[in-house]
Amino acid sequence: MLVIGPAWIGDMVMAQCLFQTLQSNRANLAISLTAPPATARLAHRMPEIDEIIETPFQHGRLHMTDRFRTGRSLRGRHFDQAIILPGSLKAALLPFFAKIPMRTGYRKEPRWGLINDPRSRPSSREDPMAARFVQLGLRADAPAVTNYPHPRLVSRPDNVKEVFQRLGKDIAPAPVIAICPGAEFGPAKRWPERHFAALADHYLKQGWQVWLLGGEGDQKVARTIIGNCCEPARCVDLTGCTRIDEAIDLLAYASAAVSNDSGLMHVAAATGTPVVGIFGASSEHHTPPLGPLTAAVAQQLACRPCFARECPLGHKQCLETLGPDRVIASLSALLERAAG
């Protein structure tokens, strides 16, 4: 089996639901995965994957010649089937060039012939994305998926000490709340900095340490949050300092996590850490954090989910009016469940 993996971190985490289903349903199945470097690092923490093929294709570019060469190099591997998770035309090119006899994917962009086992995608934009992925691993006449395994990444919390030593930072002997304030998709998915600061203050007053995680683009937001905290010295800014595999270990080490609907939300959930996901423009039904110790909070407004990068109405009330108290209450319930 060759799986064409997603380019988004959150999508790759949810794709593990498919990998687990394939492994449990098909005896002696070997799964090879193609993915760009960013999400390929995640796959190294998924025991269901037998081989990872990193692809150099840049996002948004066709790279027809490179895809043909890569596909041709795979012809001798005699794959029985390919599952194409992205909905783009270019994602379907490599299995076609590899001459894989069965190429499964959803009908989306014009890619007739490239996909010869086309499936009808659910019409609702709020059906679970993880279920969509799992459905592609079943027969075309299989009933709609309602139950599926949750992602579970292999984590190595012992690596956290090495990460902190490399960065010249200290780990306090206290519970850790990891805050993930970024969302690469756009500002309509980002909870206001003042709310994150109030959340951090709540746990700082209880003796916790606060870690902020994210990419380089989240550093300004992280600095703003820390600057508005009651005890900034007990906040550790890790944004832009870690690889995704290190973020897995950091989130696994944390006692709890709060995140926007982002890739790190899904990573935190897949480590087993109690996590609350905050939803604005996106849907808590479509991409919720998956796991027994997860919760999604959202305002029930007529204008959401709009799935827009920026608020079409210019007010972002779905996030502005979602106060810290509600997130704290949700996380407290998860922590009580975890303690029980």
N, C-alpha and C positions, 0 to 999 in steps of 0.2 A: 504494500500500500504506500502510495506517495500522497502526502497531504501538502497542499499549498497553504502555508500559514498566513495569518494576518500580520499587518505592519503595526497595529496599535497594541500597546502593552495589555490593556484591559481585555481586548478581544483574544489575545493569545492565552491569557489565563483562563478565560471561559472556554477556549478550545480544548482545554484539558478534559472537560466533560466528555467530549467526543472521543479523545484518545483512550480514556478509561473504558468507555462503552465498547469501542472497537476491540480492545484487548480482552474484555470479558466475554464478548459475543463470538469471537472468531479464534479458534484454536491455531496455534503456531503462526500467528500473524506477526510480521515484521513491519514496523511503521517507520518510514523515512519522512522527514519534514524539511521543506524549504522555507526559509525565513530570512529577512534582513537581519543584520547583526544585533540591532536593539532588542528584537524579540527572540532571536536565537539564543541569547543568554538565558532567557527564561526557560526555554525548552531543555537546557542542561539540568534543570531542577525538576524535570518531569520523567519519572522512571519508565513511563509507557513508551517513550520515544527511543527507537533503536539507533537512529542515525539522524544527524542534523546537517543539512546542506545549506550553508550560508550563501545568500545571493547578493550580488553587489549592485542590484538595480536601484536607482534613485527614485524616490517617491515622486509620482506624477509624470515620469518619463517612460516612453515606450521601450527603448533599448531592444529593438527588434533583433538586431544581429546578435547581441549577447544572449538573448533568450533562446535564439535558434541554436547557438553553439552549446549552451548549457543543456537544452533539451536533447540535442543529438548525442551528447556525451552520456545521457542516461538510457539510451536505447538498449544497450547491452545488459541492463539490469533486469529486464523482463518483469516490470511491474504489472500486476494484474488489474489494478484500479488506481485512479487518482481522485481525490476529493479536493475540490477547489473552494476554499472558504471565502476569500474576497469575492465581491460581486463584479469586479471590473473585467473588461475584455482582456487586458494584458495579463491578468493573473491566470487566464486559461490557455495562454500561448505555450508555456513550457511543457505541460503534459501532452499537448497536441504535437509539438515538435518531437517529444520523446516517444511518440507512437504508442502511448499506453491505450490498450483496447477499450477500457471503460473509464469514462471521464465524467464524474458526477459533480453537479453544482446547481445553483439556483438560476432560474431565468431572470436576467436583469438587463445588462447591456447587451447589444446585438453580438452574440457569440455562438450563433447556430453553427454546428459542425465542430467547433472547438470543444463544446460540451455535447456528448452524445447520450448522456443519461440526465436530461434536464428535469429539475424538480420545480414545482410551483411554490414560491415563497409565500408565507402567511401574509394576508392583506393588512393586518393590523400592525401599526408601528410600535405597539406596546407589548407584543408577545415576547417572551424571554428569548434573548439572543442565544443563550446557552442551549436552549431547546432546539433552535434552528440548526445549530452546529451538529447536535446529536442526531437530528432527523436525517442528515445527509449520510450518516453511517449505517442507516437501516435500509431495508428494501423500499422500493418506490411505493408499494402498496401498504406499507406499515401504518398503523394508526398514529395519530398525532401524539408526539412525546409530551408526557406530563410529569414523569419522574426521571431523574438522571443523577448520577453521582456529582458531588461537589468537587471543585478543584482542590488539590492538596499538593503544594509545592514542597520539595525537600528543602528544609532549612537547616542552617548550621549556626545557631546562636553563639557558639563559642568563638566564631570569627569576629564578633562585635568588638572584643578587646583589641584585636589587631587593627580594626578600622579606626578606633579612637586613638590608638597610639600613633598611627600614621598621620592623623589629623592634628595631633598635639592637644587633644581634648581629654577631659576626665569624665568617667562614669560615676555618678553619685550613687551611694547605696540607698536608693529610694525607688519606688514604683515609677515607671516611665509611661507617659502618654505621648504617643507619636501623632503629630499634627501634619497633615498633608494638604496645604492650602492652594495648590495649583490645580489647573485643569487646562491641558494644552488645547482643547477644542475651542475654548473661547470664554469671555467674561460672563456669559449668561449661565455658566456652570460654577462660578466662584462665589462662595459665601463671603460676605464682607470681612475685611481685616479686623474691624472692631469686635465682631462677634467671635472670631477666633481668639482674640486677645482676652475677651471676657471668659471664654471657655478655659483658656490657659490659666488665668488668674484663679479660677475655681479650684483647679487641681494643685496649683502652686501653694495655695493657702492650706491645702491638706498635706503638704510635705512631698508632693510628687515632683519629679523632674520632667521638663518639657523638651521633646526633640521635634525639630521641624525638618521634614524631608521633602525633596522635590528636585527639579532640574535647575539648570542655570537661570532659566527664565522666571523662576519662582523666588530668586534671592531678594529682590526688592520687596516683595510682599512679606517674606519672612522677616526682613529687617523691620518693616513697619509693625508687624505683630509683636515682635520682641520689644520694640521701643515703647509700646503701649501696655506692656505687662507690668505687674506690680513688683516682680523680682526678675528683671532681665538677666541677672547673673546666673540664674538657674535654668535658663533656656539655652539649648544647644542648637545652633543653626548648622544643619547638615545639607542644606540645599546646594546643589551643584557640586557636591564633594564626593559622591558615591556612584558606583556602577549599579545597575539594576540587580545584579546578584547580591551585592552588599546590602542593598535596600531590603531584599528578602530576609536576610539574617537580622537586620536591625528591627524590622517590623515583627519578626518572630520573637525577638527578645523583649519587645515592649509589652507592658501590662495591658494596654488598650490603645486604640487608634481612632481618630476622627478624620474624615477625608471628604473632600468634594467627590463627585462622581468622576473618578479618574482612574488611570491605570494602577496607581498605588493603592487605591481603595480595594481593588480586586486582589492585588498582591497581598495586602494585609489580611483579607478574609481567607486567602488560600494558605496562610501560615497557621491558622487556628487562633489568632489573636482576636479578642472581642473588638469589633469595629462598627462604627456608625457611619453610614454614607449619607451625604447631604445632597439633595436633588433640587435643582431649579428648573432650567429649560428642558432637561432630559427626564426620562421616565423611570421611576423606581420599580416599575413592572418589567421594563425592557432589559435593563442592565443592573439589577440589584446586586449588592455584595452577596456571595453565596457561601453558606456555611451555617453551622448550628449556633454560632455566637455572633450573629450579624443582625443589623437593623438598618432600615432606610427611613429617613425622615424627609417630609415634603409638605408644602402648603397645598391645600386643595383649592386651587383657583381656576376660574373658567378659562384663563388664557394659557394654562400650562397643561401638559408639556407642549412646548412649541418647537423644540429641537433646533432652535436658532443659536448661532454663535454669540450674537448680541441681542439684547432684549428688543423686540420689534416695537414695543410701546415706550421704551426709554426709561422705565422706572424700576425694573428688576424687583418687583414686589414679592415675587416668589421666594427670593432669598433675603431681601431686606427685612421682611416681616417674620422670618423664621428665626426666633430668638434663641440665644444660648441655653436658656432654661430647658427648652424642649429637648435639645441634643444631650444635655447633661442627664436629664431624666431617662432618656433612652439608653444611654451608656451605663448608667447606674443599674438599670434592670438587667443588662447583659452581664455586668460584673457580678451581680448577685447570683445569676444563673450559673456563671462559671465557678463561683465559690461553692455552689451547691453540688 
